[in-house]
Amino acid sequence: MSNCQIETIEDASFTYLEDLKIIDLSHNKISTADLNRKCFLGPLTDAGPTNFKQMSTLTLAHNDIHSLPQDLFMFMPLLTSLDLSGNPLAVIDQVTMAAISDLINLRILALSGCELETLPEGLLRRQRKLRRLDLSNNRFTAVPAVLQEAPRLVYLNLDRNSIQAINGKTSLSNLTNLQELSMCRMSRLQNITAGALGGMSSLVILRLCYNPRLTNLHPEFLVSEDEDGEQQWPILKELYLNNNNLSRISSHTLDSWNELVTGDFSSNPYDCDCNCQWMVDVLTPLVINTPHNSTVNHMVCKKPTEIRGLTFWQLHNSTKTLVCTESENLTEQPTSNLAILLGVMIGIIVTFPIVLILVLLWRKGYFARCRPERKHYPGYYDDENENL
């Protein structure tokens, strides 16, 4: 029933389909006003309507739904997959939250493209079986805190959101069972700090790509610490860091690169200095032996000028040693230290000649000649002496 221009759902439309497993009403014109519990009334018996015993999947994606009636899913207690993507929800209000919370057997929830900025506390508290959550293409400016209510998630999609930075520990650190995380095409994402994606000990696949402003990716962004203070990394099998704005990829990103089965690190503006030598010697041959080996031809140097345009594969084959020049090392020093050093040097240069001139003038007696002579006024000191 997808793409059928459906505007209304008659009461008890599915009552006589007691073995129904899947309902797909996506890409229609259904609005909030057209939904009520009678739309999905269960099979009729002598005692009245009962629950659908095999209903597992309901798709209401890409309609005009702003809110859900609280008891909409009354006759679907066994529903495991709900897709509300592409509806202008904007806010998960109390009645919508109540409707979703009643689906305690839900394993898949899709809320992609729903114009959401936040998720209410308690939304996922009863979804103990939830495994896959799609929050892509919304308006989140931070990782939703409510994710900590779904520690059993194995898949999470945060693509196309307005997050600018991921700083420190977030609710992601509670997702110890998460196996796949996607954070791609985030046009505002610029910075990911140390430990920001740490704690996801079961993570196997990480997609962090097509983020055109992602410049700062801390070498230990995946690191967490155990109870003894020991650093822990997830054992990734797939890592995609392509099409970002990264100047280099640190060897400390993963603890064991040999566990990586496939990955893509292409289309970044790499600064091929000595810090990228490991990428030439280790990462490049590793990528060559993966299913995405053709991407190595798009791992290209942007700096320095003399090797600009060369691929890492060409550098590997030429056994070229990358260097860090003194000027490059100087520019890597903190700006504040350079400013202090420059100020001290200027102070010394300006002050030294002034002090030297003053010393020379003093030795020639210039200051002695400049002292005013003491004048004697007749009668003044005489009167003073008489008073004494």
N, C-alpha and C positions, 0 to 999 in steps of 0.2 A: 504493500500500500504506500510505498515511498513515491514521491514526486507525482501525486495524484490530485493536487490542488484541493485537498480535503480541508474544509473550514470548520466543520462540526463533527462530533462523534455522538451518534445516537445512544441513548441509554440501553444498556444490556446488549451492545453490539456483538460481544464475544461470548455471550452466555452459553450458546449451544456448541461451542468449540472446547469441550472440556479437556481434550488432550493437547491443547495449544501450548507450544513451547516458546515461540518467538513472535513478537509483534513489532513491526517496523513501520512507524508513521513519520519517518523523517522527510524533510524537504516538502512540507505541506504548509497550510495557512492556519494552523490551529493556534488559538489564543487562550489566555488564562480563563476567560469567561466561558469557554467551551469545554472546560474540564471539571469533572466532579466524580465522586466515587462510583456513581451508577454507570459511567462510561465503561469501566472495567469490571462490571458486576460478574461474579463467578457463576459456575454451573448451578442450575436450579435443581433442588431436590424437594421432597415433600415438606422438609423442615425449613425450606427457604434457600437462598443462595449460599454456596460454599466456596472454599478457596480453590484456585487453580492448582492442581497437584504437580504439573510439569512445567509451568511457566518459569522460564529462566532468564529471558532477555527481553527488555523493552527499550525501544529507540524512539525518542521524541525530538531528535536533533533537528536543528534548522527549521524551527517554527517561530511563532511570535508569543512565546510563553514568558511572562514576567514573574510569575509566582505559581507554586503548586498548592492545590488544596491539601489540607492536613491528612485526610483519610483517602487520598487518591489510590494508594496501593493496598488498600485493606484486604483485597482478595488475592494478593500476590505475595504472600509472606516468604515464598521460596525464591524470589527474584534474586539472581546473582549478578546481573549486568544491567546497568542503567546508563543511557546516553542522553544527556541534555545539552550537548554541544550546540553552539550557534544560536542559542536563545538569549534575548536581551534581559537576562535576570538582573544584572547590575549589582544587586544585593541579595544575599540569602536571608530572607526574612524569617520570622519565627515559624510561620505555617509551613514554609518550604523546608526549613530545617527539621521540623517535626515529621514531615512526610518522608524525608530521606532517612532520618534516624530510625524509623520503624523498620527499615529494610536491614535487619540484623544479619542476613545471610549474604549480603552484597559483597562481591569479590572484585567487581570492576565498576568504577565510577568515572564518567567522562564529563568534564565541565569546561571543555575547550571553547574559547570564543564567546564567553558569556558576559563580557564587560565587567568582570569582577575586580574589585580593588582590595577587598579583604574577605576572610572567611571567619564566621562566628565561632567563638569558643564553644566546644561541645558538639560540633557538627559531626565529627568522626568518632566520638567517644564510644558509641555502641557498635560501630562497624569493626568488630574484632576480627572478622574474616577478610577484610578488604586487602587486596593484593596489588591492584593496579589503579593508579590515579592519574588522570590527565587534566592538568591545569594550564595548558598552553594557550597562547594567544589571548591573555587577559591583561589587566592593568596593575598587577602587583608591583610594588616598588621595593618590597623586601620579601624574603622567604617567609611564607605564612607560618605563624607560630603554631597553628592548629595541627600541623603535620606531626607533632609529637604525640598526638592522640592515635596515630596509626603506625605503631612500631613494626607491624608485620608486612608493611608494603614491600614488594619486590621490584616494582616499576613505578617511576615518577617522571612525568614530563612537565617541565617548566619553560619550554620554548616560548619565544616571542612575548616576553613580559618586559616591564619597564624598570627592572632592577638595575641600579647603577653600580652598586658595590656589595660584596658579600664579605663582611668583616667579622672576624672572631667566630665563636661557636654559635650555631643557629639550631633550629629545630631539626635540621638534617642529621645532626650528630646522634639523635635518638633512633634513627632508622638503621639499626644494626643488621636488619635482614634484607635491606635494599640491595638488589643485584644490578639494576640498570637505572641510570640517571641521565636525562637529557636536558641541557641548558644551552640551546642553540638559537641563533637569529635574535639575540637580545641586543637591540640597537643602542642601548644606553650603558650596557655593562662595560666598566672600565677596570675594576680592581677586585682581585680576590686575594685576601690576606692569608697569613699562616694559619693552618688549622681550620679554615673556613668550611672545608668539605671533609673534615676529619671525623672519625667515629663510625663511618659506614664500612665496617669490617668485612661485610659480605659482598661489597661492590665488585662487579666483574666487568661491566661495560660503562664507560663514561664518555658521553658526547658533549664536548664543550667547544663548539665550532660556529663559524659564520657570525662571530661577534665583532664587528668592525672596529669597535673602540676598546676592545680588551687589550690593554697594554701591559698592565702589571699583574702577573701571575706568580705569586710567591712560590719559591721552590718547595716549600713544605705545606702547600695548601691542602694536601690530602693526609697530613700527619695528625695523629692523636697520641695521647699518652695513656698507658695503662696505670694500674694502681701503684706500681713500683716506679713510675716516672719514665718507663722505657717507651721510646717512640714506636708507633705502630703504623704500617701502611696497608691499604687493601691490596690484594693480589689481583691486579687487573689483567684481563685477557684481551680487552679491546679498549683503545684510547684514541679519541679523535680530537685533535687540537688544531685542525686546519682552518684556514680563512679567518684568522683573527688578526690582531695587530701586534704580535709578539716579536721581539727582537732576538730572542733566544729561548731555548727550552733547557731547563736545568736537569742535570743528571740525578739530582736528588728528588725529582718528582715522584719516582717510583723506587722502591727498595730493591726490587728484582726485575730488571727489564727483560730478563730471559724468559719470564713467564708470559710475556706479551705475545699473543697469537696474531693479532693484526692491529693496524693503526694508521692514522693519516695526520701528517704534520706539515702539509703543503700550504702554499699560498700565505705565508707570513713574511713580513719585511725583515729578514734576518740580518743582524749585524755580525758578520763573520770574522770576529776577532778570536783571541785565544780561548775565550770562554765557550766557543762553539766547537772546539777541537773534538770533544767527545762525540758531538753529533756527526762529525765526519767519520770518525774511527769506529764508533759503536752503533749509533742509532741508524745511520744510513744502511749498513749491511743488514741490520735487523729488519728494516722496512723492506728491503729487496727480497727477503725470504718470506714475505707475507702476501696474502691475496691482493692487497692494495699496493703492490710493488711499483705500479706505474706512477704513483703519486710522488715518488722520489724525484721525478723529473721536474716537479713544481716546487721543490724545496730549493729556493734560489736566494743568493746573497744580494742584499741591497747596498750594504756597506762592507768594507771600504771601497773606494772608487776603483782601485786597480783590479779587483776581482768581482765587481758588480756584474750581475747577470749570469755568473757561473752557478751551476747546480752543485749540491752537496755530493752527488754521484761523481761529477767531474773532479771535484776536489779530492774525493776518496781515491779515484783511479790515478790521480797525479801525485798522490802521497804528499800533498802540500801541507806544510805546517803553518797554521794560522798564528798571527802574532798580535799582541796588544802594544801599541806604540806609547811612548811616554806622554804625548799630548792627550791620547785617549784615556790613559790612567788618571791624568790630572783632571779631566772633565768629569771623571766618575767620582771625585771627592765631593763631599757634601758642600753645597753652596755656602752655607753659613761659615764653615771653616775657611773657605777661600776669601770670604769677605773680611773675616777677622785678620787673616794673614796680610791681606792687601792694606788694611787700615794701619796695622803696625808698621809695615814697610814705609808707607807714606809719612807716618808720624816721625819715623827715624830720619828720613830724608829731609823733611822740612825743619825739624828741631835741631839737628846736629850743626848746621852752619850758623844758625842764630846763636847757639851756645858758644861756639868757637869765636865768633866776632865779639861777644860780650867779654870773654876771658881775655882776649887780646887788648881790648880797650881798658880793662881793669889794670892789666900789667903795665900799661903805658901811663897810668895815672890820670886817665881822663875823668874818672868819676870823682877824684880828689879835687880837681880844678873846678868841677861843677858845683862843689859845696858852697853855699852862701856864707859870706863873711859875717861874723858877729859884730853888730854895730853897738857903739857905746853912746848912751844918751846921758848927758851931764845931769847930775842930780838924781837920776832914777835909782842907780845902784847905791848912791850915797845915802839916800833916804831909807832904802831898804836895810842898809847896814846899821843905820841909826836905830831903826826899829828893833833890830836884833840886839 
